[in-house]
Amino acid sequence: MKILYRSLLILLLCLPGWLQAELTIEITQGMDGAVPIAVVPFGMAGTGSKPPEDIAAIIASDLARSGRFAPLEEQDLIARPVELGQVRYQDWRTLGSENLVIGKIETVGADQYKIQFRLLDVFRGGQITGHSLPATADQLRYVAHRISDIIYEKLTGQPGAFATRIAYVISETRNGKKAYMLQLADSDGYNPKTLLTSAQPLMSPSWSPDGRQLAYVSFEKRRAAVFVQDVFTGKREELAAFAGINGAPSWSPDGRSMAVTLSRDGNPEIYSMRLSDKKLKRLTFGAAIDTEPVWSPDGKSIVFTSDRGGSPQLYRMPVQGGRAQRLTFEGNYNASADISPDGKSLALVHGEGGRYQIAALDLENSLLRILSDGRLDESPSFAPNGSMIIYATETGHRGVLAAVSSDGRFRQRFSLRKGDVREPVWSPFTKRK
């Protein structure tokens, strides 16, 4: 069944904390030309207990997951300097490492640490940047991701996205009963947190622009409804529960409006809802199925899926409504769009010859490029820096998550020991509490 109609079919059929496992990541395709870098295990200072996280290992893993860097294996490190004066640049040049990361962790109180690091240019023989960051034991992984972000930006000129999070839906059967869980995790799959568990389907999570809330569709009342939930407090509100379909929520960039798919007037159409008073404005009209809206980063237009031309394709229209422009023409199926943070390209599901794969569409020249190699890939979502696209796929008859670089050169897969993982969405850049 085509992916566009899978979600609509679930909605139509449904009208009248078991799992806290971490996602594990496997790199399935490396990137030629990844830059060699050495991340030395951080030294210890102070008299306190050893911190519960390996900061250097987290940083090395982050950089490897980006596809842009090739960290040296720990056993291949030629030395283990902690201070700048201990670095012999010539030794690292012989290994071909272009950059070196060193650091130390100082215990400054009960459950309190100070993380110091330096990023060094091996061939020029000097420091590129260095910082000292405070952390509690619970914050160590987050601080390590922040350090990775700093390193990534200094070396690529692009913000890192390691300190962001992903949301996704897990389904699992235990004792003959099905459960659906809406979960959050760090971008590397660690620190999973279940926001909601339901015996009925959950789908279509969507982050607010400030990263504090998630909108999603729940069938807990035996019918589709759109909810908004605070990811920190758990407080939630029912946003749309009209007769018929209530689906595919998407936040406006300013956080003041939500685009949704509703069939309250008899046919699935795109509506804009002003969140301050829940006032609705219908944007599409006609006999076609119009669904899966997503806002452009500048807030001026909405891209959505419609079969008005005879097959599911992507269209763009002004946010006030009006004439829609068709964007996709290759293949008999193009749906589930996400717009890159710079607004220049779309990630989408492209179907042709019975295969459904993740593709990227350049909005300037209309060039479509296939990025994934699965047969049933769906739900693409850009990282907030545009470097990667996370999506859902299948392996071994189980739903898993995967990610591909926006140029298709680097791939990785996220999986769980049990259950199916679906509907991933990458958070915006945010500050953690």
C-alpha positions in Angstrom: 0.0 0.0 0.0 1.3 3.4 -0.9 2.8 5.3 2.1 0.6 8.4 1.7 -2.5 6.3 2.1 -1.1 4.2 4.9 -1.5 7.0 7.4 -4.9 8.0 6.0 -6.1 4.4 6.1 -5.1 4.2 9.8 -7.0 7.4 10.4 -10.1 6.1 8.7 -10.1 2.7 10.3 -9.8 4.3 13.7 -12.5 6.9 13.4 -15.7 5.2 15.0 6.3 2.1 29.4 7.1 -1.1 28.3 10.3 -0.1 26.5 13.1 2.2 27.4 15.9 0.7 25.2 18.5 2.8 23.6 18.7 3.0 19.8 22.0 1.5 18.6 23.7 3.0 15.5 25.5 1.1 12.8 27.3 2.9 10.0 26.3 1.1 6.8 28.1 3.3 4.3 31.2 5.4 4.9 32.1 8.6 3.1 35.2 8.8 0.9 37.4 11.7 1.9 36.4 11.8 5.6 39.0 13.9 7.4 41.3 12.0 9.8 41.1 13.3 13.4 42.5 12.1 16.7 40.5 12.4 19.9 42.6 11.5 22.9 41.0 10.1 26.1 40.6 13.0 28.5 42.7 13.2 31.6 41.5 13.5 35.2 42.1 16.3 37.7 40.9 16.6 41.3 40.3 13.9 43.9 36.7 13.0 43.1 35.3 9.8 41.6 35.7 9.0 37.9 32.9 10.5 35.8 30.3 8.0 34.6 30.7 9.0 30.9 33.7 8.7 28.5 33.7 12.3 27.1 36.4 11.6 24.4 34.6 8.4 23.2 31.3 10.3 22.8 33.0 13.1 20.8 34.8 10.6 18.6 31.5 8.8 18.0 29.7 12.0 17.2 32.3 13.0 14.6 32.3 9.6 13.0 28.5 9.7 12.8 28.6 12.9 10.8 30.4 11.1 8.0 32.8 14.1 7.7 35.5 12.8 10.0 37.4 9.6 10.5 38.6 9.4 14.2 41.6 7.2 14.9 41.0 4.1 16.8 42.1 4.5 20.4 44.7 1.7 20.1 46.2 3.6 17.2 46.9 6.8 19.2 50.6 7.5 19.2 50.4 9.4 22.6 47.9 10.6 25.2 48.6 14.2 25.9 46.4 16.1 28.3 48.0 19.5 28.3 49.1 21.7 25.4 52.8 21.4 26.4 52.6 17.6 26.1 51.7 17.7 22.4 54.4 16.7 19.9 52.8 17.8 16.6 55.4 15.9 14.5 54.2 12.6 16.0 50.6 13.2 14.9 51.7 14.4 11.4 53.2 10.9 10.9 49.8 9.4 11.5 48.2 11.7 8.9 45.8 13.2 11.5 44.9 16.7 10.5 43.4 17.7 13.8 43.8 16.7 17.5 41.4 17.0 20.4 42.8 16.8 23.9 41.2 17.6 27.3 40.7 16.9 30.9 37.9 16.5 33.4 38.2 18.2 36.8 36.1 17.3 39.8 34.9 20.6 41.4 32.4 19.3 43.9 29.9 16.5 44.7 28.6 15.5 41.3 30.1 18.6 39.7 32.7 18.6 36.9 34.6 21.1 34.7 35.3 19.8 31.2 38.2 21.5 29.4 39.1 20.7 25.8 41.3 22.0 23.0 41.0 21.5 19.3 44.5 21.7 17.6 45.7 22.0 14.1 48.3 19.3 13.7 50.0 20.7 10.5 50.1 24.3 11.6 51.1 23.4 15.1 48.6 25.5 17.1 45.2 25.7 18.8 42.1 26.4 16.8 39.8 26.7 19.8 39.4 25.7 23.5 36.7 25.9 26.1 35.9 25.0 29.7 32.3 23.8 30.3 30.6 23.0 33.6 28.5 19.8 34.0 26.8 17.6 36.5 27.0 13.8 36.1 23.6 13.9 34.3 24.8 16.6 31.9 28.0 14.9 30.8 26.7 13.4 27.6 25.0 16.6 26.6 28.2 18.6 27.2 30.2 16.1 25.2 27.7 16.7 22.3 28.1 20.4 22.7 31.9 20.0 22.4 31.3 18.0 19.3 29.2 20.8 17.9 31.9 23.3 18.5 34.5 21.1 16.9 32.3 20.4 13.9 31.5 24.1 13.3 35.1 25.2 13.6 36.3 22.6 11.1 33.4 22.7 8.6 31.9 26.2 9.0 28.5 24.6 9.6 26.7 24.3 13.0 26.8 20.9 14.5 23.6 19.1 15.5 24.9 16.5 18.0 23.3 18.2 21.0 19.8 18.0 19.4 17.2 15.2 19.8 15.0 13.0 17.8 11.4 11.9 18.4 9.9 8.7 17.1 7.1 6.2 17.7 7.8 2.6 18.9 5.2 -0.2 18.7 5.6 -3.5 20.5 3.5 -6.5 21.3 3.7 -8.1 24.8 1.4 -10.7 26.2 -0.7 -10.4 23.1 -1.3 -6.6 23.6 -0.1 -3.9 21.4 1.5 -0.7 22.8 2.6 2.5 21.1 5.1 4.8 22.7 6.1 8.3 21.7 9.8 8.6 22.7 12.6 11.2 22.7 16.3 10.4 22.5 19.5 12.2 22.0 20.7 12.4 18.4 22.9 9.3 19.0 20.0 7.3 20.4 21.0 7.5 24.0 18.8 8.8 27.0 15.5 7.6 25.6 12.4 9.1 27.4 8.8 8.0 26.9 6.4 10.9 26.6 3.3 8.8 26.1 2.2 5.2 26.1 -1.0 4.1 24.4 -2.9 1.0 23.5 -4.0 2.8 20.3 -1.8 4.2 17.5 0.3 7.3 17.8 1.7 9.0 14.7 3.0 12.2 13.0 5.1 13.8 15.7 6.1 17.4 15.0 8.5 19.6 17.0 7.6 23.2 17.9 10.2 25.7 16.7 11.6 26.2 20.3 11.9 22.5 20.9 9.7 22.6 24.0 6.6 20.9 22.6 5.6 18.1 20.3 2.4 17.9 18.3 1.2 14.4 17.4 -1.9 12.3 16.4 -3.3 9.9 19.0 -6.2 7.4 18.7 -6.5 6.9 22.5 -10.2 7.9 22.4 -10.8 5.4 19.5 -10.7 8.3 17.0 -8.0 10.5 15.6 -7.1 13.7 17.5 -4.2 16.1 17.4 -2.5 16.8 20.7 0.3 19.2 21.8 2.5 18.1 24.7 5.3 19.9 26.6 8.4 17.6 26.5 9.6 18.9 29.9 6.5 18.9 32.0 4.4 16.3 30.2 1.4 18.7 30.2 -0.7 18.4 27.0 -3.7 19.8 25.2 -6.1 18.4 22.7 -5.9 20.7 19.7 -8.1 19.2 17.0 -10.8 16.4 17.5 -13.3 17.1 14.7 -15.5 14.5 13.1 -13.4 12.7 10.5 -9.7 12.9 10.0 -7.4 15.0 12.3 -3.9 14.5 11.1 -0.4 15.6 10.0 0.2 18.5 12.3 3.0 20.9 11.3 4.2 24.0 13.2 4.7 27.4 11.6 8.3 28.7 12.0 7.1 31.4 14.5 5.2 28.8 16.6 1.9 30.7 16.4 0.1 28.5 13.9 -0.3 24.8 13.1 -1.1 23.3 9.6 -3.2 20.2 9.9 -5.2 17.8 7.6 -8.9 17.8 8.5 -11.9 16.2 6.8 -14.4 18.1 8.9 -16.0 19.4 5.7 -16.1 16.0 4.1 -12.8 15.7 2.2 -9.2 15.7 3.5 -8.0 19.3 3.2 -5.2 21.5 4.5 -6.1 24.0 7.2 -4.1 26.5 9.2 -5.0 26.9 12.9 -4.1 30.0 14.9 -3.0 28.5 18.2 -3.9 31.5 20.4 -7.7 30.9 19.8 -7.8 27.7 17.6 -9.3 29.7 14.7 -9.2 27.7 11.5 -8.6 28.8 7.9 -9.1 26.3 5.1 -6.3 26.5 2.5 -7.2 23.8 -0.1 -10.4 23.1 -1.9 -11.4 20.3 -4.2 -12.1 16.6 -4.5 -8.5 15.5 -4.1 -6.8 14.2 -1.0 -4.6 17.1 0.3 -2.4 16.1 3.3 1.1 16.2 4.9 1.6 20.0 5.0 5.0 21.4 6.0 5.9 25.1 6.3 8.8 26.8 4.5 11.5 28.2 6.8 10.5 31.8 6.0 6.8 31.0 6.8 5.6 32.3 3.4 4.5 29.0 1.8 3.4 25.4 2.6 4.4 22.3 0.7 1.9 19.4 0.8 1.0 16.1 -0.8 -2.0 15.9 -3.2 -3.4 13.4 -5.7 -5.1 16.1 -7.6 -3.1 15.3 -10.7 -4.0 11.6 -10.6 -1.1 10.4 -8.4 0.4 11.6 -5.1 2.7 14.5 -5.9 4.1 17.5 -4.0 2.7 21.0 -4.4 3.6 24.4 -2.9 1.1 27.2 -2.2 1.1 30.6 -0.4 0.4 30.3 3.3 -2.7 32.4 2.9 -4.0 29.9 0.4 -4.4 30.3 -3.4 -3.0 28.6 -6.5 -0.8 25.6 -5.8 2.3 24.9 -7.9 3.3 21.3 -8.7 6.9 20.6 -7.7 7.4 16.9 -8.6 7.0 15.2 -11.9 9.4 12.1 -11.9 7.8 8.8 -10.8 4.2 8.0 -9.9 4.6 8.8 -6.2 6.2 11.7 -4.4 5.0 12.5 -0.8 5.9 13.2 2.8 8.1 16.2 2.2 10.4 18.0 4.7 12.0 21.2 3.8 15.7 21.8 4.4 16.6 24.5 7.0 17.9 26.8 4.2 14.7 26.3 2.2 16.6 25.2 -0.9 15.6 21.5 -1.1 13.0 19.0 -0.1 13.5 15.5 1.4 10.7 13.3 0.3 9.5 9.7 -0.4 9.9 8.9 -4.1 8.0 5.8 -5.4 8.7 4.2 -8.7 8.7 0.5 -9.8 7.3 -0.7 -6.5 10.1 0.8 -4.4 9.7 3.8 -2.1 13.0 5.6 -1.3 14.2 8.8 0.2 15.1 11.4 -2.3 16.1 15.1 -2.3 14.6 17.7 -4.7 16.6 20.8 -5.5 14.0 23.5 -5.6 16.1 25.8 -7.8 16.7 23.4 -10.7 14.1 20.7 -9.9 16.8 18.0 -9.9 15.6 14.9 -8.0 18.3 12.7 -6.4 17.7 9.3 -4.8 19.5 9.0 -1.4 18.4 5.7 0.2 18.5 2.1 -1.1 15.5 0.5 0.7 12.2 -0.7 -0.7 9.8 0.9 1.8 11.5 4.0 3.2 9.3 6.8 4.7 9.0 9.8 7.0 12.2 11.8 6.1 13.2 14.6 8.5 16.2 17.0 8.1 18.7 17.6 10.9 18.5 21.3 11.9 21.8 22.0 10.2 20.7 20.2 7.0 23.6 17.8 6.9 21.6 14.6 7.5 18.1 13.2 6.9 16.6 10.7 9.3 13.9 8.4 8.1 12.0 5.1 8.7 12.7 1.9 6.9 12.4 -1.9 7.3 15.0 -4.6 7.8 14.3 -8.2 8.7 10.5 -7.4 8.7 11.0 -4.9 11.5 10.7 -1.1 11.4 14.0 0.7 12.1 15.3 4.2 11.7 18.1 5.2 9.3 19.9 8.3 8.3 21.6 9.5 5.2 23.7 12.5 4.5 22.0 15.1 2.4 24.3 14.3 -0.5 23.7 10.6 -0.2 27.4 9.7 0.5 27.1 8.5 4.1 24.5 6.2 5.7 23.7 4.8 9.1 21.0 2.7 10.8 19.4 2.9 14.2 17.8 -0.2 15.6 16.2 -1.7 18.8 16.4 -5.3 20.0 12.6 -5.4 20.1 9.7 -3.5 18.5 9.2 -1.4 15.4 10.4 2.2 15.2 8.6 4.6 12.9 7.9 8.3 12.3 11.2 9.9 13.2 11.5 13.7 13.4 14.6 15.7 14.2 14.4 18.5 16.8 15.4 22.1 16.0 18.4 23.7 17.7 17.4 24.2 21.3 18.9 24.7 24.8 18.3 22.0 27.3 16.9 22.6 30.7 
